Amino acid sequence: DGGITQSPKYLFRKEGQNVTLSCEQNLNHDAMYWYRQDPGQGLRLIYYSQIVNDFQKGDIAEGYSVSREKKESFPLTVTSAQKNPTAFYLCASRLGGGEYGYTFGSGTRLTVV
Amino acid sequence: AQTVTQSQPEMSVQEAETVTLSCTYDTSENNYYLFWYKQPPSRQMILVIRQEAYKQQNATENRFSVNFQKAAKSFSLKISDSQLGDTAMYFCALPSGGSNYKLTFGKGTLLTVNP
C-alpha cells in the first residue's frame, strides 16, 4: 500500500546535538511538507518542497534544515540552533493541484533531554 | 495572508447526538478548497471532508457534513449520530493559492464524545 513513513516514532536528543527525522513516501507525489505541532498551536509549517532539489522556508524555519535529493525522501534536520525543539513533527505530501489536500505520515515525537 | 480561526478549543457531546464545530477564515482567493482533518489519539491526521468554494452545495460524507457560507467565510463541520470513535482533535485547513500551494491550519478543536 502507498503511504508516507516517518521514522523514528519517538526520538530523544541531548541539548546541543543535531538530529534528523526521516520522511519517505511511495505515492509518487511531487510536493512534500514538514509541520510542527505544539499543544494549542495547531500545525505550523517548517519547510516545503514542490520538486526535487528545491525547497522553501515555511513560517518557522529557523533552526531547521531540509534536503530533497530524491522525490521519495524529504528528511528534516533539527539543529542545535532550534531553541525549543521538543514537539510532534508531521510530514505530508500532496497529490496534483491540491484539491485532495494532503496525505500525512504518522509523526515523530522529539524530546530534548 | 491566509488565516484560519477555530474559536472553540474544546467541545463535548453525548454519544448519538449532533455537534457542530466552527471555523472562519480569510483569503483573497476566489476559487479554493477547504478541508477538515481529524487527529485521533493515535495522532494520525485523517482527511474528513473537503469543500470546493465555487460549489454552492454543501459537502457530505456519511455522518459528516459542512455548512459553507462563502460570503461570511465560514466553514463549520457538523457531526451527526456522534460515536465514541469521533473523539479527536479537528482541524480546519485552507490552502494558499498560486504555485506555492501550502495548507494553513486552525489551532484545532478537541472534541470528546461521552458514552
Interface residues (C-beta under 8 A of the other chain):
Chain A: A31 Y33 Y35 G40 Q41 G42 L43 L45 Y48 Q50 Q56 G58 F88 L90 A92 R94 G97 G98 E99 Y100 G101 Y102 F104 S106 G107
Chain B: P9 Y33 F35 Y37 S42 R43 Q44 M45 L47 R50 E52 F91 A93 P95 S99 N100 Y101 K102 L103 T104 F105 G106 K107 G108
